[in-house]
Amino acid sequence: MKMMKLPVERSDFPTLQNKIMLSSCSQSAPPQAVIDALDAYKYSLIESGMEWGEWIEHVEGARKNFAELISCDPEEVAILSSVSDAVSSVVNSLDFKDDEGICVTEIDFPCIGQVSLSKKLKQGVPVTFIPHQNHMMKKEDYEAAINENTKLTCVPHISYYNGFKQDIKMISDIAKRNDSLLLVDAYQSAGSVPINVKEMGVDILVAGLQKYLMGIPGITFLYIKKEISAEMIPAVTGWFGQSNPFAFDLKSTDYADSTRRFNTGTPPIVNAYAAEAALKYILNIGVDNIQAYLQELSSYTIEYAEQLGMKVASPRNSAEKGATTAIYVEHADKAETKLKEEGIVVSARKDIIRIAPHVYNTKQDIKRALDHLKEWT
Ligand SMILES: Cc1ncc(COP(=O)(O)O)c(C=O)c1O
């Protein structure tokens, strides 16, 4: 087995002292810098009691780092708690006329369908589910479903189920031809593949920190292109969405110019400390380097799983695949528990086990996980 040079020091990741972490599609191992950032918040409470100025600086630091990650202006980024919150805010803030509706792919994470269906139940907005073929989508599927009545098209950049990666520019071109806004759920791609929202033609993008971004739950970034957000009145709002939250003006609204207006109340401060540090760590390695390293691990995972006679549920072509590899396993939940007992953390969904490495993993980690999986199944 050819040794690969790790882009990071394994000793940077305390969790690796007693675990093989292969669960970046669910929770990756946070670097020491993230643990230190959590401590910094804790000590600010213990030592200073209250430190609003410093707390908000970290929230702004997180916003700036995320904007750098996806190549946009920090003013085009709002900070919310979850992808579900962010998508709910967007869907409820859009005005749907007459027959205008939402297209959602069948490979989207369930919350995207659930949020859209609540709009249907409350206001009769039509929701079309674009069918998948074996958990993958084709250009023709989008061409057939998106039309002039599609106000909003929702797609995942990378599927949470099998790591299928989509050509966002191709989907954006179809959406633009039909005057549809394109919302990309980048929770499974952010941190593992490069994202440039302007070049990819993305109107709206959401991503949390827990997966390939090496952070913790409780914080999500919402990008909306400024030309779009500036025209929108947020349906979910609060004082941090105003141009000056500290004006304390009860009787009028003065929304921030751009997407910052989608902020709501006091931001998730402790989560922002972790997010700022995690994003800095990712930016320092460089997402291009991360992608190149993960592609090699991904090819190895498929090759070795097939050598063991396992059935892979992910695409073979690396251009159509992110870092996660899904393997069909009977009783996937039990397999996840069994591997955890061996100190190997993987993630089950329905009928598959997801092997989701990051830059701190080696081929040996993957071999050990697959050998145990084979032994147990
Ligand atoms: C692609 C994707 N979108 C959304 C979610 C759910 O995000 P949240 O819990 O922040 O609403 C997940 C969680 O696994 C996910 O993988």
The ligand as an SDF file (V2000), in Angstrom:
LIG
                    3D

 16 16  0  0  0  0  0  0  0  0999 V2000
  -26.7390   17.8050    3.1610 C   0  0  0  0  0  0  0  0  0  0  0  0
  -27.3680   18.0810    4.4960 C   0  0  0  0  0  0  0  0  0  0  0  0
  -28.2480   19.0800    4.6140 N   0  0  0  0  0  0  0  0  0  0  0  0
  -28.8500   19.3610    5.7820 C   0  0  0  0  0  0  0  0  0  0  0  0
  -28.5970   18.6080    6.9090 C   0  0  0  0  0  0  0  0  0  0  0  0
  -29.3250   18.9270    8.1780 C   0  0  0  0  0  0  0  0  0  0  0  0
  -28.8750   20.1440    8.6780 O   0  0  0  0  0  0  0  0  0  0  0  0
  -29.5020   20.8150    9.9800 P   0  0  0  0  0  0  0  0  0  0  0  0
  -29.5840   19.7660   11.0210 O   0  0  0  0  0  0  0  0  0  0  0  0
  -28.4960   21.8840   10.3010 O   0  0  0  0  0  0  0  0  0  0  0  0
  -30.8300   21.3600    9.6350 O   0  0  0  0  0  0  0  0  0  0  0  0
  -27.6760   17.5670    6.8430 C   0  0  0  0  0  0  0  0  0  0  0  0
  -27.3720   16.7810    8.0450 C   0  0  0  0  0  0  0  0  0  0  0  0
  -26.8340   15.7220    8.0290 O   0  0  0  0  0  0  0  0  0  0  0  0
  -27.0560   17.2910    5.5980 C   0  0  0  0  0  0  0  0  0  0  0  0
  -26.1830   16.2810    5.4510 O   0  0  0  0  0  0  0  0  0  0  0  0
  1  2  1  0
  2  3  1  0
  2 15  2  0
  3  4  2  0
  4  5  1  0
  5  6  1  0
  5 12  2  0
  6  7  1  0
  7  8  1  0
  8  9  2  0
  8 10  1  0
  8 11  1  0
 12 13  1  0
 12 15  1  0
 13 14  2  0
 15 16  1  0
M  END
$$$$
